[in-house]
């Protein structure tokens, strides 16, 4: 699979607390060049495990006109015990819903501080 840097949210981003993805996507950017109606797929991959077992991780998709976006569109990864997550693992592979806002990102929510763990997340055209 070829990953386009323009469509990447996180590149081995350390997730040790609740935070937005390192990058956001500008769906109206001139260099994106996606034909209207193009199906987009969201991929979220756990690339390093979490050292704290008593915590949970939730991942939300956000989309609106702000940079970075702050409006939750949907929960793409429900609260899951970090001890149950094996490495490497594809946490999410799903088609994105129809989005109304220009900007798109992910928000990682940890129930408490995590000691380690990295995530790579991106969008592909499918």
N, C-alpha and C positions, 0 to 999 in steps of 0.2 A: 504494500500500500504506500502511496506517495502522500506525504503530509505537507500541505501548503502552509508556510509560515504565516501568511495573511489570515488564515482561518484557524489559528491556534489560540486557545485560551490559556493553557498552562503547559510549560515544558519542564517536566520534573520539578514542579513547584512544591516546595516544602509546605505541608499543611500541618501546622502545630497549634493553630487556634482558628477561630472563626474569621474568615476573610474572603474577599472577592478574588476571583481568578486574576492572575498577573495581567492578562490582556483582555480586551473586549473587542467585539467585532462591529465594524461599521457597515451595515448591510446596504447603505446608500453610497458607499465609496466608489469612485470612478474606476479604481484599479481592481475592484472585485469582479466586475463583468459577468454576473450571473443572469442568464435569461429569466424573465418572469416565470414563475411556476416551477423553477428548478427544485427538485427534492433535495433537502439537506439532511445529513445524518450526523448525530452527535455521538462522539466516542469519548468515554472517560476510562482511563486505564490507571490502575494502581501500580506504580513502578518501584516503590519501596514500602515495606510494611510499617505499621504503627507500633511503637514500643509500649504504649499504654493500653492495657486490655479492658479497663473498666469504663471506657468511653464509647460514645457513638458518633457516627459521622452521617450528616445529611447533606445532599447537594441540590440546590435550587437553580433553575434557569431563570434569568432575569432579562427583561426586554422593555425598553421605553426610549424616550428622546433625550435622556441624560447621559453624560459621559463621566464615569461609568454608569450603566443602568442600575436602578434600585428597585424596580417593580418586579415582584415575583410572578412569573407566568405559570410555572408548575414545579412540583418537586420531582426531579428526575432520578434521585436515588434516596429512598426512604431511610430513616434513622436505622442504622445497622451497627452492631457491636464491632468495634475495630478488631477485636480478637478473632472474629469470624472471617476476616478478609485475608485471603491468601495472595501471595505475590509470585509472579505477576498475575494480574486478573483484570479482565474487562468488566468494569462495574456497570457501564451503560453503553448500549449500542441501540439507538432508537432514532426514528424519523422525527425531525423537529415539527412542531405544530405550526400553523399559519401565524406569523408574527406581524404585529402592527407597528411596533416601534422601530426606529432606525438602528439602535445599538443593542448589542446582545452580549451577555457574559454569564458566568457561573458564580454561585456563592456557596462556599464550603462552611458548614456549621458543625463545630465540634462541641460535644456536651461539656467538655472540660479540656484543659490544656493537654495536647498530645506531645510525646517526646520525639517522635520521628514520623516519617511517612511522606511520600511524594506522589504526585498525580500529574499525568499528562492528559490533556483534554483538547479536542479539536473538532472541527466540522469538516465533513467530506461531502462531495457531490456524488450522488448515487443514482 
